[in-house]
Amino acid sequence: MTTLLALYRRPEGGQDAQDSFERRYAHEHLPLVARTPGLRETRIARVAGALGGETDLILVASMRFDDRAALDAGLASDAMRQAGRVLREIAPGLATLLVLEDAPELTAAASQPVDTVQSAVEDRS
């Protein structure tokens, strides 16, 4: 699968500006995104903090497509072009967009069970 990942930074203007951004994001931008052809799933998360320091990120959106061709078609759609115009209006310069491709071989390596008892025995040898 291919994911479009959007990272949103905190707007200037304090909590009122952030509340306004989130309200417009939810009521104007996301309904347009939801109409994007080929979009399989959208997940939005609030950034709760950063390990080892501070961050100006406030939201992360993950939009999943079957593959890069489906993402490209979705990006070219009227719905996504309208969503982009709204986003540029409500969050000028605040979004970073990344394209991610699944890496199943690395996911499989990360999912390997570890025998901690056996590892501890081997470490002592």
N, CA, C and O of each residue as an XYZ file, in Angstrom:
500
protein
N       0.836     -1.180      0.000
C       0.000      0.000      0.000
C       0.885      1.248      0.000
O       2.058      1.204      0.368
N       0.295      2.336     -0.415
C       0.969      3.628     -0.443
C       0.211      4.571      0.474
O      -1.019      4.611      0.460
N       0.953      5.328      1.272
C       0.347      6.248      2.231
C       0.791      7.664      1.937
O       1.966      7.922      1.676
N      -0.164      8.577      1.981
C       0.135      9.998      1.979
C       0.064     10.432      3.432
O      -0.994     10.364      4.057
N       1.186     10.874      3.963
C       1.277     11.277      5.365
C       1.402     12.791      5.414
O       2.293     13.371      4.792
N       0.510     13.424      6.155
C       0.528     14.883      6.294
C       0.857     15.232      7.736
O       0.188     14.781      8.667
N       1.893     16.039      7.909
C       2.317     16.510      9.229
C       1.957     17.989      9.323
O       2.344     18.781      8.463
N       1.221     18.361     10.362
C       0.758     19.737     10.509
C       1.418     20.400     11.709
O       1.396     19.871     12.820
N       2.006     21.568     11.463
C       2.641     22.346     12.520
C       1.635     23.303     13.159
O       0.619     23.650     12.557
N       1.934     23.713     14.366
C       1.089     24.636     15.126
C       1.065     25.998     14.436
O       2.118     26.557     14.126
N      -0.134     26.533     14.195
C      -0.193     27.872     13.598
C       0.162     28.938     14.619
O      -0.005     28.741     15.823
N       0.650     30.064     14.132
C       0.908     31.197     15.024
C      -0.432     31.754     15.486
O      -1.425     31.678     14.763
N      -0.456     32.318     16.702
C      -1.681     32.922     17.199
C      -2.269     32.209     18.397
O      -3.379     32.520     18.828
N      -1.526     31.250     18.939
C      -1.956     30.601     20.167
C      -3.091     29.610     19.979
O      -3.360     29.137     18.875
N      -3.747     29.313     21.095
C      -4.786     28.287     21.106
C      -5.973     28.647     20.223
O      -6.574     27.767     19.607
N      -6.319     29.936     20.152
C      -7.439     30.347     19.289
C      -7.153     30.007     17.827
O      -8.036     29.531     17.113
N      -5.929     30.251     17.385
C      -5.555     29.935     16.003
C      -5.581     28.430     15.768
O      -6.020     27.973     14.713
N      -5.113     27.659     16.747
C      -5.123     26.204     16.601
C      -6.555     25.682     16.570
O      -6.878     24.810     15.764
N      -7.414     26.209     17.441
C      -8.820     25.784     17.455
C      -9.492     26.107     16.126
O     -10.250     25.293     15.598
N      -9.219     27.284     15.588
C      -9.792     27.684     14.303
C      -9.302     26.762     13.190
O     -10.089     26.324     12.351
N      -7.994     26.466     13.184
C      -7.447     25.552     12.190
C      -8.134     24.202     12.280
O      -8.585     23.676     11.263
N      -8.226     23.627     13.478
C      -8.813     22.296     13.619
C     -10.285     22.287     13.211
O     -10.756     21.327     12.601
N     -11.001     23.338     13.542
C     -12.415     23.415     13.172
C     -12.567     23.432     11.646
O     -13.362     22.679     11.083
N     -11.804     24.287     10.999
C     -11.885     24.373      9.537
C     -11.338     23.111      8.871
O     -11.854     22.678      7.841
N     -10.308     22.530      9.449
C      -9.742     21.280      8.934
C     -10.804     20.184      8.953
O     -10.973     19.453      7.977
N     -11.519     20.078     10.076
C     -12.547     19.040     10.236
C     -13.771     19.292      9.360
O     -14.337     18.350      8.804
N     -14.181     20.541      9.233
C     -15.449     20.830      8.561
C     -15.322     21.216      7.092
O     -16.297     21.123      6.346
N     -14.143     21.643      6.666
C     -13.966     22.057      5.278
C     -13.015     21.145      4.500
O     -13.322     20.737      3.380
N     -11.865     20.827      5.092
C     -10.841     20.054      4.378
C     -11.153     18.558      4.358
O     -11.188     17.948      3.290
N     -11.376     17.972      5.513
C     -11.543     16.515      5.580
C     -12.740     15.980      4.791
O     -12.627     14.901      4.210
N     -13.880     16.676      4.739
C     -14.969     16.162      3.894
C     -14.583     16.068      2.410
O     -15.047     15.172      1.705
N     -13.744     16.982      1.943
C     -13.256     16.908      0.562
C     -12.300     15.730      0.392
O     -12.379     14.997     -0.594
N     -11.403     15.552      1.351
C     -10.472     14.416      1.301
C     -11.249     13.104      1.247
O     -10.875     12.190      0.513
N     -12.325     13.008      2.019
C     -13.121     11.770      2.081
C     -13.719     11.401      0.723
O     -14.033     10.234      0.489
N     -13.877     12.364     -0.162
C     -14.446     12.101     -1.498
C     -13.381     11.715     -2.523
O     -13.693     11.545     -3.702
N     -12.138     11.577     -2.090
C     -11.041     11.273     -3.007
C     -11.162      9.851     -3.540
O     -11.220      8.905     -2.755
N     -11.199      9.684     -4.868
C     -11.265      8.331     -5.429
C     -10.018      7.529     -5.060
O      -8.903      8.049     -5.067
N     -10.230      6.264     -4.740
C      -9.128      5.361     -4.426
C      -8.635      5.425     -2.992
O      -7.796      4.616     -2.596
N      -9.131      6.361     -2.210
C      -8.717      6.478     -0.810
C      -9.341      5.337     -0.017
O     -10.564      5.199      0.010
N      -8.518      4.522      0.626
C      -8.992      3.358      1.385
C      -9.256      3.678      2.851
O     -10.188      3.144      3.452
N      -8.433      4.551      3.420
C      -8.555      4.828      4.854
C      -7.888      6.157      5.167
O      -6.845      6.494      4.607
N      -8.505      6.899      6.064
C      -7.896      8.116      6.595
C      -7.883      8.014      8.105
O      -8.900      7.697      8.722
N      -6.735      8.281      8.700
C      -6.609      8.303     10.157
C      -5.941      9.607     10.553
O      -4.958     10.031      9.945
N      -6.490     10.235     11.581
C      -5.947     11.493     12.081
C      -5.543     11.272     13.536
O      -6.288     10.670     14.309
N      -4.363     11.760     13.905
C      -3.895     11.647     15.293
C      -3.351     12.997     15.746
O      -2.727     13.728     14.976
N      -3.602     13.305     17.007
C      -2.993     14.495     17.612
C      -1.600     14.113     18.106
O      -1.401     13.019     18.635
N      -0.662     14.997     17.934
C       0.694     14.766     18.429
C       0.685     15.083     19.920
O       0.380     16.203     20.329
N       1.026     14.077     20.725
C       1.008     14.226     22.181
C       2.343     14.706     22.733
O       2.416     15.158     23.876
N       3.392     14.612     21.938
C       4.705     15.044     22.391
C       5.779     14.431     21.519
O       5.497     13.665     20.597
N       7.008     14.781     21.825
C       8.161     14.252     21.104
C       9.151     13.707     22.125
O       9.366     14.313     23.175
N       9.741     12.587     21.821
C      10.738     12.011     22.711
C      12.030     12.812     22.603
O      12.532     13.056     21.505
N      12.552     13.209     23.732
C      13.835     13.901     23.755
C      13.794     15.371     23.406
O      14.844     15.984     23.217
N      12.615     15.952     23.315
C      12.573     17.373     22.993
C      11.160     17.860     22.733
O      10.180     17.165     23.001
N      11.084     19.059     22.210
C       9.799     19.661     21.902
C       9.512     19.533     20.415
O      10.415     19.284     19.618
N       8.248     19.706     20.049
C       7.860     19.698     18.645
C       6.783     20.744     18.412
O       6.008     21.074     19.310
N       6.750     21.252     17.200
C       5.675     22.169     16.843
C       4.581     21.453     16.059
O       3.646     22.089     15.573
N       4.695     20.123     15.933
C       3.664     19.350     15.243
C       2.444     19.197     16.140
O       2.569     18.990     17.347
N       1.244     19.303     15.527
C       0.006     19.169     16.304
C      -0.881     18.044     15.801
O      -1.597     17.426     16.589
N      -0.847     17.766     14.491
C      -1.675     16.707     13.911
C      -0.875     15.936     12.871
O       0.033     16.469     12.233
N      -1.241     14.659     12.720
C      -0.699     13.817     11.661
C      -1.883     13.127     10.996
O      -2.720     12.533     11.676
N      -1.954     13.203      9.682
C      -3.000     12.528      8.922
C      -2.353     11.468      8.037
O      -1.347     11.724      7.375
N      -2.942     10.281      8.035
C      -2.455      9.179      7.228
C      -3.574      8.764      6.273
O      -4.658      8.370      6.705
N      -3.300      8.856      4.980
C      -4.287      8.513      3.956
C      -3.737      7.362      3.129
O      -2.702      7.505      2.478
N      -4.425      6.211      3.149
C      -3.912      4.987      2.529
C      -4.597      4.712      1.189
O      -5.813      4.828      1.043
N      -3.761      4.344      0.227
C      -4.205      3.991     -1.122
C      -3.630      2.620     -1.472
O      -2.657      2.181     -0.858
N      -4.225      1.941     -2.453
C      -3.743      0.609     -2.843
C      -2.299      0.633     -3.328
O      -1.517     -0.263     -3.011
N      -1.945      1.665     -4.100
C      -0.595      1.744     -4.663
C      -0.331      3.178     -5.113
O      -1.187      4.048     -4.957
N       0.841      3.418     -5.665
C       1.219      4.775     -6.069
C       0.318      5.294     -7.191
O      -0.004      6.482     -7.232
N      -0.087      4.407     -8.097
C      -0.971      4.842     -9.182
C      -2.307      5.327     -8.623
O      -2.850      6.321     -9.104
N      -2.841      4.644     -7.621
C      -4.103      5.064     -6.997
C      -3.926      6.396     -6.276
O      -4.814      7.247     -6.321
N      -2.787      6.581     -5.612
C      -2.504      7.863     -4.957
C      -2.430      8.979     -5.996
O      -3.040     10.033     -5.819
N      -1.689      8.754     -7.070
C      -1.541      9.779     -8.101
C      -2.894     10.142     -8.707
O      -3.164     11.317     -8.959
N      -3.747      9.141     -8.942
C      -5.086      9.410     -9.479
C      -5.912     10.197     -8.460
O      -6.644     11.118     -8.823
N      -5.791      9.832     -7.195
C      -6.506     10.561     -6.154
C      -6.051     12.002     -6.061
O      -6.873     12.908     -5.921
N      -4.751     12.223     -6.137
C      -4.213     13.585     -6.076
C      -4.675     14.436     -7.256
O      -4.810     15.653     -7.131
N      -4.917     13.804     -8.392
C      -5.353     14.523     -9.590
C      -6.864     14.769     -9.611
O      -7.364     15.471    -10.490
N      -7.589     14.200     -8.655
C      -9.053     14.315     -8.653
C      -9.509     15.713     -8.245
O      -8.782     16.454     -7.583
N     -10.715     16.051     -8.649
C     -11.304     17.338     -8.265
C     -11.393     17.475     -6.754
O     -11.099     18.537     -6.205
N     -11.799     16.396     -6.078
C     -11.952     16.459     -4.616
C     -10.630     16.809     -3.937
O     -10.597     17.655     -3.043
N      -9.546     16.164     -4.353
C      -8.256     16.416     -3.705
C      -7.693     17.778     -4.099
O      -7.034     18.431     -3.290
N      -7.942     18.209     -5.318
C      -7.497     19.554     -5.703
C      -8.234     20.609     -4.881
O      -7.624     21.583     -4.443
N      -9.534     20.428     -4.667
C     -10.297     21.350     -3.818
C      -9.784     21.294     -2.378
O      -9.642     22.328     -1.725
N      -9.506     20.077     -1.883
C      -8.974     19.927     -0.527
C      -7.643     20.656     -0.393
O      -7.383     21.286      0.632
N      -6.798     20.577     -1.416
C      -5.522     21.272     -1.401
C      -5.687     22.786     -1.351
O      -4.955     23.469     -0.635
N      -6.648     23.313     -2.110
C      -6.900     24.753     -2.069
C      -7.341     25.187     -0.676
O      -6.870     26.199     -0.159
N      -8.246     24.419     -0.069
C      -8.711     24.743      1.285
C      -7.540     24.681      2.259
O      -7.391     25.557      3.111
N      -6.716     23.655      2.137
C      -5.590     23.502      3.052
C      -4.622     24.677      2.942
O      -4.140     25.180      3.956
N      -4.341     25.108      1.736
C      -3.442     26.258      1.561
C      -4.030     27.520      2.183
O      -3.290     28.404      2.615
N      -5.343     27.607      2.230
C      -6.002     28.764      2.838
C      -5.982     28.695      4.364
O      -5.712     29.696      5.028
N      -6.267     27.518      4.921
C      -6.399     27.419      6.389
C      -5.081     27.113      7.091
O      -4.959     27.323      8.298
N      -4.089     26.617      6.343
C      -2.812     26.239      6.970
C      -1.647     26.573      6.045
O      -0.863     25.688      5.701
N      -1.520     27.835      5.636
C      -0.448     28.172      4.694
C       0.936     27.893      5.279
O       1.313     28.450      6.310
N       1.680     27.024      4.604
C       3.038     26.717      5.023
C       3.148     25.829      6.248
O       4.248     25.627      6.762
N       2.028     25.292      6.728
C       2.060     24.504      7.972
C       2.082     22.995      7.737
O       2.267     22.233      8.685
N       1.897     22.555      6.508
C       1.807     21.120      6.233
C       3.048     20.618      5.504
O       3.574     21.277      4.607
N       3.498     19.442      5.908
C       4.527     18.705      5.190
C       3.879     17.410      4.732
O       3.311     16.683      5.547
N       3.955     17.109      3.427
C       3.338     15.911      2.868
C       4.433     14.935      2.449
O       5.380     15.303      1.755
N       4.286     13.694      2.881
C       5.244     12.640      2.566
C       4.516     11.471      1.910
O       3.378     11.171      2.270
N       5.160     10.812      0.954
C       4.618      9.610      0.339
C       5.402      8.428      0.890
O       6.627      8.372      0.783
N       4.674      7.482      1.485
C       5.286      6.302      2.092
C       4.877      5.048      1.323
O       3.725      4.915      0.911
N       5.808      4.147      1.136
C       5.534      2.840      0.542
C       5.758      1.781      1.610
O       6.756      1.814      2.330
N       4.822      0.837      1.707
C       4.989     -0.251      2.669
C       6.303     -0.983      2.403
O       6.722     -1.134      1.256
N       6.941     -1.430      3.471
C       8.174     -2.213      3.388
C       7.935     -3.532      4.118
O       8.370     -3.704      5.257
N       7.236     -4.471      3.454
C       6.831     -5.704      4.149
C       8.000     -6.519      4.697
O       7.864     -7.169      5.734
N       9.151     -6.494      4.013
C      10.293     -7.280      4.499
C      10.824     -6.708      5.812
O      11.270     -7.458      6.680
N      10.779     -5.399      5.956
C      11.228     -4.786      7.207
C      10.188     -4.953      8.312
O      10.532     -5.150      9.477
N       8.916     -4.873      7.934
C       7.849     -5.112      8.906
C       7.945     -6.537      9.438
O       7.765     -6.765     10.634
N       8.225     -7.495      8.559
C       8.364     -8.889      8.992
C       9.543     -9.041      9.947
O       9.448     -9.766     10.937
N      10.649     -8.366      9.659
C      11.816     -8.452     10.540
C      11.510     -7.856     11.907
O      11.984     -8.358     12.926
N      10.721     -6.789     11.931
C      10.372     -6.152     13.197
C       9.375     -6.972     13.987
O       9.215     -6.767     15.190
N       8.702     -7.899     13.324
C       7.667     -8.698     13.976
C       8.168    -10.059     14.434
O       7.391    -10.864     14.948
N       9.455    -10.325     14.255
C      10.005    -11.619     14.656
C       9.973    -11.737     16.174
O      10.424    -10.832     16.876
N       9.443    -12.849     16.688
C       9.453    -13.028     18.142
C      10.886    -13.209     18.640
O      11.719    -13.821     17.971
N      11.146    -12.681     19.787
C      12.469    -12.797     20.386
C      12.356    -13.692     21.612
O      11.526    -13.455     22.489
N      13.189    -14.715     21.666
C      13.236    -15.595     22.825
C      14.208    -14.971     23.813
O      15.416    -15.191     23.719
N      13.697    -14.198     24.754
C      14.560    -13.470     25.673
C      15.335    -14.383     26.604
O      16.448    -14.052     27.012
N      14.765    -15.523     26.942
C      15.485    -16.474     27.801
C      16.678    -17.035     27.049
O      17.782    -17.086     27.592
N      16.473    -17.460     25.801
C      17.560    -18.023     25.006
C      18.613    -16.954     24.747
O      19.810    -17.235     24.816
N      18.181    -15.726     24.448
C      19.136    -14.643     24.195
C      19.986    -14.373     25.414
O      21.187    -14.137     25.281
N      19.398    -14.399     26.602
C      20.148    -14.162     27.844
C      21.176    -15.253     28.069
O      22.289    -14.972     28.513
N      20.818    -16.500     27.768
C      21.751    -17.621     27.928
C      22.917    -17.463     26.953
O      24.072    -17.664     27.329
N      22.620    -17.109     25.717
C      23.674    -16.935     24.714
C      24.595    -15.782     25.081
O      25.799    -15.857     24.834
N      24.054    -14.718     25.666
C      24.864    -13.552     26.042
C      25.877    -13.918     27.129
O      26.966    -13.346     27.176
N      25.528    -14.862     27.997
C      26.441    -15.256     29.088
C      27.560    -16.166     28.614
O      28.563    -16.330     29.308
N      27.398    -16.753     27.447
C      28.410    -17.703     26.956
C      29.640    -17.010     26.453
O      30.581    -17.668     26.008
